[in-house]
Amino acid sequence: MSQGLAHLRLGAVNIDGVMLNDTFSPVIHHFLVSRGCVYTAELERTIFSQPRAVAGRLLAEAGGLAMSGEEALEAYFEERARYLRTCPVRVNEGAVALVGLLRGLGLRTVCYGGLGRDHFDAFLGEHAALFDAPGYICTDSFRPGLREIATEYFGVEHDEVLVVDDVARVAEEARLLGMPFVGHPSRFEHSFQRQLMREAGVRHLVDSLHAIDEDLLRTLDSEAAAGTAWAA
């Protein structure tokens, strides 16, 4: 068995876009452009990984809609339900293996995201034993939620948490906190997340979760120990 990592203690993996396929970017894009909105990187950056109440208001404003944020959010989720009929939620290739690798290297693991616990139970319930209590953390009321995950839920230092996420806004928070970060940006053709992650200074970007192998994890562990996780 491989020797455990020296510095990192917790692996925090996002649910939608990392553990599960990205079923949000295409719907947000269609929701806005179908209503005549010009879809830009800044607009995407502003909306993604916001509390649902905030995201609903931003969708209504961006689309110039004569509806409240709550009504916009309801309309958005109706569109997403239609989208899921032909593009269902699925576990990403390599996701379960990644969590197993993190655990095999001595890390505790947790999954987090903006939807409720029922979303985790529905699509990852059979893999719940791979995560440490509470298993899944809904961060909707305190997004991005990295600080809270580290200190309030697990009692570890910020630089002891490895974050794997698909959204640049989360990367920006990780950088502020000094948390090691691996970006797994959406491959949706209209997504700006790869560009935004580069602008945020993300050093480790992967197209496949299989790319987060033991060698990369040991590199991240060494960088965290040396305080160079976000060095230019």
Kinemage of the C-alpha trace (Angstrom):
@kinemage 1
@onewidth
@group {chain A} dominant
@subgroup {mainchain}
@vectorlist {calphas} color= white
{ca met a 1} P 0.000 0.000 0.000
{ca ser a 2} L 1.239 3.490 -0.827
{ca gln a 3} L 2.486 5.703 1.947
{ca gly a 4} L -0.085 8.327 2.930
{ca leu a 5} L 0.236 11.998 2.137
{ca ala a 6} L 2.229 14.125 4.555
{ca his a 7} L 0.256 17.365 4.756
{ca leu a 8} L -3.229 17.117 3.244
{ca arg a 9} L -5.944 15.751 5.509
{ca leu a 10} L -9.218 16.257 3.667
{ca gly a 11} L -10.394 15.890 0.082
{ca ala a 12} L -13.463 18.027 -0.711
{ca val a 13} L -15.045 17.132 -4.049
{ca asn a 14} L -17.874 19.027 -5.688
{ca ile a 15} L -20.941 17.027 -6.657
{ca asp a 16} L -22.210 18.513 -9.955
{ca gly a 17} L -19.409 18.784 -12.484
{ca val a 18} L -16.968 16.565 -10.571
{ca met a 19} L -18.712 13.540 -9.068
{ca leu a 20} L -21.633 13.939 -11.466
{ca asn a 21} L -21.797 15.258 -15.016
{ca asp a 22} L -22.437 18.957 -15.620
{ca thr a 23} L -26.186 19.376 -16.070
{ca phe a 24} L -26.240 23.057 -15.153
{ca ser a 25} L -24.071 24.929 -17.687
{ca pro a 26} L -26.101 23.914 -20.772
{ca val a 27} L -29.391 24.826 -19.110
{ca ile a 28} L -28.189 28.193 -17.788
{ca his a 29} L -26.794 29.044 -21.221
{ca his a 30} L -30.028 28.085 -23.017
{ca phe a 31} L -32.196 29.801 -20.409
{ca leu a 32} L -30.429 33.111 -21.056
{ca val a 33} L -29.682 33.073 -24.798
{ca ser a 34} L -33.205 31.874 -25.630
{ca arg a 35} L -34.423 35.052 -23.967
{ca gly a 36} L -32.105 37.285 -25.986
{ca cys a 37} L -29.331 37.651 -23.428
{ca val a 38} L -25.730 38.019 -24.614
{ca tyr a 39} L -23.850 35.263 -22.804
{ca thr a 40} L -20.426 36.396 -21.584
{ca ala a 41} L -17.650 35.139 -19.341
{ca glu a 42} L -18.426 37.808 -16.753
{ca leu a 43} L -22.099 36.863 -16.713
{ca glu a 44} L -21.221 33.207 -16.210
{ca arg a 45} L -18.736 34.078 -13.489
{ca thr a 46} L -21.346 36.152 -11.682
{ca ile a 47} L -24.084 33.497 -11.707
{ca phe a 48} L -22.224 30.251 -11.088
{ca ser a 49} L -21.896 28.850 -7.524
{ca gln a 50} L -24.144 31.478 -6.008
{ca pro a 51} L -26.845 30.718 -3.431
{ca arg a 52} L -30.003 29.751 -5.279
{ca ala a 53} L -31.840 32.899 -4.191
{ca val a 54} L -29.051 35.073 -5.574
{ca ala a 55} L -28.743 33.030 -8.770
{ca gly a 56} L -32.473 33.360 -9.397
{ca arg a 57} L -32.327 37.134 -9.078
{ca leu a 58} L -29.304 37.290 -11.388
{ca leu a 59} L -31.029 35.111 -13.988
{ca ala a 60} L -34.074 37.376 -13.930
{ca glu a 61} L -31.944 40.513 -14.251
{ca ala a 62} L -29.679 39.130 -16.980
{ca gly a 63} L -32.617 37.878 -19.009
{ca gly a 64} L -34.572 41.104 -18.554
{ca leu a 65} L -37.440 39.050 -17.207
{ca ala a 66} L -40.565 40.495 -15.653
{ca met a 67} L -40.464 37.977 -12.831
{ca ser a 68} L -39.006 37.663 -9.373
{ca gly a 69} L -35.814 35.757 -8.652
{ca glu a 70} L -37.877 32.958 -7.161
{ca glu a 71} L -40.010 32.760 -10.305
{ca ala a 72} L -36.899 32.792 -12.513
{ca leu a 73} L -35.400 29.974 -10.487
{ca glu a 74} L -38.604 27.967 -10.788
{ca ala a 75} L -38.594 28.483 -14.567
{ca tyr a 76} L -34.931 27.489 -14.710
{ca phe a 77} L -35.505 24.223 -12.849
{ca glu a 78} L -38.454 23.446 -15.122
{ca glu a 79} L -36.108 23.812 -18.105
{ca arg a 80} L -33.519 21.653 -16.371
{ca ala a 81} L -36.101 18.917 -15.773
{ca arg a 82} L -36.850 18.893 -19.507
{ca tyr a 83} L -33.135 18.795 -20.303
{ca leu a 84} L -32.618 15.815 -18.009
{ca arg a 85} L -35.126 13.736 -19.968
{ca thr a 86} L -32.595 13.423 -22.790
{ca cys a 87} L -29.357 14.165 -20.894
{ca pro a 88} L -29.750 12.446 -17.520
{ca val a 89} L -27.543 12.820 -14.468
{ca arg a 90} L -24.781 10.223 -14.303
{ca val a 91} L -21.690 9.547 -12.226
{ca asn a 92} L -18.609 10.871 -14.002
{ca glu a 93} L -16.049 8.372 -15.212
{ca gly a 94} L -13.229 8.144 -12.688
{ca ala a 95} L -15.142 9.901 -9.899
{ca val a 96} L -15.551 6.916 -7.584
{ca ala a 97} L -11.969 5.830 -8.226
{ca leu a 98} L -10.725 9.313 -7.347
{ca val a 99} L -12.437 9.284 -3.956
{ca gly a 100} L -11.050 5.818 -3.344
{ca leu a 101} L -7.553 7.041 -4.182
{ca leu a 102} L -7.867 9.996 -1.807
{ca arg a 103} L -8.939 7.673 0.981
{ca gly a 104} L -6.194 5.226 0.139
{ca leu a 105} L -3.667 8.018 0.643
{ca gly a 106} L -5.014 8.729 4.106
{ca leu a 107} L -7.404 11.625 3.483
{ca arg a 108} L -10.880 12.010 4.845
{ca thr a 109} L -13.327 12.825 2.062
{ca val a 110} L -16.512 14.839 1.728
{ca cys a 111} L -18.816 15.809 -1.127
{ca tyr a 112} L -20.455 19.232 -1.334
{ca gly a 113} L -22.705 21.285 -3.575
{ca gly a 114} L -25.601 23.697 -3.804
{ca leu a 115} L -28.505 21.245 -3.984
{ca gly a 116} L -30.032 19.433 -1.041
{ca arg a 117} L -29.012 16.127 0.492
{ca asp a 118} L -31.663 14.317 -1.544
{ca his a 119} L -29.627 15.042 -4.699
{ca phe a 120} L -26.596 13.285 -3.201
{ca asp a 121} L -28.673 10.376 -1.940
{ca ala a 122} L -30.333 9.887 -5.321
{ca phe a 123} L -27.189 9.749 -7.422
{ca leu a 124} L -24.344 8.909 -5.032
{ca gly a 125} L -26.146 7.101 -2.239
{ca glu a 126} L -24.696 3.749 -3.239
{ca his a 127} L -21.222 5.267 -2.790
{ca ala a 128} L -21.978 7.082 0.479
{ca ala a 129} L -19.574 4.853 2.430
{ca leu a 130} L -16.683 6.455 0.532
{ca phe a 131} L -17.293 9.749 2.348
{ca asp a 132} L -16.760 10.742 5.964
{ca ala a 133} L -19.622 12.098 8.077
{ca pro a 134} L -21.638 14.088 7.228
{ca gly a 135} L -20.846 12.649 3.783
{ca tyr a 136} L -22.487 15.484 1.879
{ca ile a 137} L -22.665 19.194 2.735
{ca cys a 138} L -25.230 21.456 1.113
{ca thr a 139} L -23.493 24.818 0.793
{ca asp a 140} L -26.429 26.784 -0.629
{ca ser a 141} L -26.696 29.143 2.351
{ca phe a 142} L -22.948 29.840 2.557
{ca arg a 143} L -21.477 29.389 -0.916
{ca pro a 144} L -18.787 28.762 -1.975
{ca gly a 145} L -18.499 27.134 1.477
{ca leu a 146} L -14.837 26.131 1.539
{ca arg a 147} L -14.020 27.957 4.763
{ca glu a 148} L -16.992 26.392 6.512
{ca ile a 149} L -16.183 22.890 5.268
{ca ala a 150} L -12.638 23.143 6.607
{ca thr a 151} L -13.209 24.816 9.953
{ca glu a 152} L -16.792 24.143 11.007
{ca tyr a 153} L -17.264 20.616 9.705
{ca phe a 154} L -13.804 19.059 9.872
{ca gly a 155} L -11.656 21.285 12.088
{ca val a 156} L -8.664 21.344 9.751
{ca glu a 157} L -6.447 24.151 8.487
{ca his a 158} L -7.286 25.676 5.128
{ca asp a 159} L -4.084 24.442 3.513
{ca glu a 160} L -4.863 20.882 4.622
{ca val a 161} L -7.907 20.699 2.330
{ca leu a 162} L -7.662 19.643 -1.300
{ca val a 163} L -10.573 21.023 -3.328
{ca val a 164} L -11.696 19.562 -6.658
{ca asp a 165} L -14.303 21.738 -8.381
{ca asp a 166} L -15.545 22.751 -11.823
{ca val a 167} L -16.220 26.444 -11.114
{ca ala a 168} L -13.726 29.300 -11.171
{ca arg a 169} L -15.516 31.236 -8.441
{ca val a 170} L -14.722 28.370 -6.078
{ca ala a 171} L -11.118 28.450 -7.261
{ca glu a 172} L -10.947 32.146 -6.393
{ca glu a 173} L -12.111 31.362 -2.862
{ca ala a 174} L -9.602 28.520 -2.587
{ca arg a 175} L -6.834 30.897 -3.587
{ca leu a 176} L -7.872 33.442 -0.951
{ca leu a 177} L -7.779 30.693 1.674
{ca gly a 178} L -4.581 29.063 0.411
{ca met a 179} L -6.313 25.760 -0.313
{ca pro a 180} L -4.785 23.425 -2.907
{ca phe a 181} L -7.136 23.208 -5.874
{ca val a 182} L -7.665 21.055 -8.943
{ca gly a 183} L -9.933 22.449 -11.633
{ca his a 184} L -12.163 20.125 -13.652
{ca pro a 185} L -13.908 22.688 -15.883
{ca ser a 186} L -16.973 21.851 -17.912
{ca arg a 187} L -16.429 20.670 -21.471
{ca phe a 188} L -19.683 22.327 -22.549
{ca glu a 189} L -18.858 24.199 -25.746
{ca his a 190} L -20.110 27.570 -24.492
{ca ser a 191} L -18.540 27.330 -21.047
{ca phe a 192} L -16.042 29.970 -19.927
{ca gln a 193} L -14.886 28.089 -16.843
{ca arg a 194} L -11.527 26.964 -18.234
{ca gln a 195} L -10.723 30.544 -19.256
{ca leu a 196} L -11.895 31.899 -15.902
{ca met a 197} L -9.860 29.325 -13.982
{ca arg a 198} L -6.729 30.296 -15.868
{ca glu a 199} L -7.425 33.939 -15.115
{ca ala a 200} L -7.841 32.986 -11.453
{ca gly a 201} L -4.379 31.410 -11.465
{ca val a 202} L -5.375 27.756 -11.255
{ca arg a 203} L -2.229 25.703 -11.825
{ca his a 204} L -3.727 22.235 -12.023
{ca leu a 205} L -6.449 21.813 -14.656
{ca val a 206} L -7.669 18.388 -15.785
{ca asp a 207} L -10.021 17.224 -18.528
{ca ser a 208} L -10.466 13.803 -16.946
{ca leu a 209} L -10.700 12.760 -13.313
{ca his a 210} L -8.311 9.943 -14.171
{ca ala a 211} L -5.646 12.646 -14.520
{ca ile a 212} L -5.830 13.241 -10.762
{ca asp a 213} L -3.498 10.356 -10.060
{ca glu a 214} L -1.160 9.596 -7.172
{ca asp a 215} L 1.697 11.568 -8.718
{ca leu a 216} L -0.427 14.710 -8.990
{ca leu a 217} L -1.776 14.258 -5.482
{ca arg a 218} L 1.742 13.954 -4.090
{ca thr a 219} L 2.710 17.107 -5.981
{ca leu a 220} L -0.264 18.921 -4.479
{ca asp a 221} L 0.653 17.593 -1.038
{ca ser a 222} L 4.225 18.882 -1.372
{ca glu a 223} L 3.020 22.275 -2.610
{ca ala a 224} L 0.593 22.567 0.297
{ca ala a 225} L 3.328 21.715 2.794
{ca ala a 226} L 5.657 24.293 1.233
{ca gly a 227} L 2.959 26.977 1.038
{ca thr a 228} L 3.293 27.157 -2.756
{ca ala a 229} L -0.125 25.768 -3.796
{ca trp a 230} L -0.906 29.059 -5.540
{ca ala a 231} L 2.605 30.231 -6.357
{ca ala a 232} L 2.926 31.953 -9.727
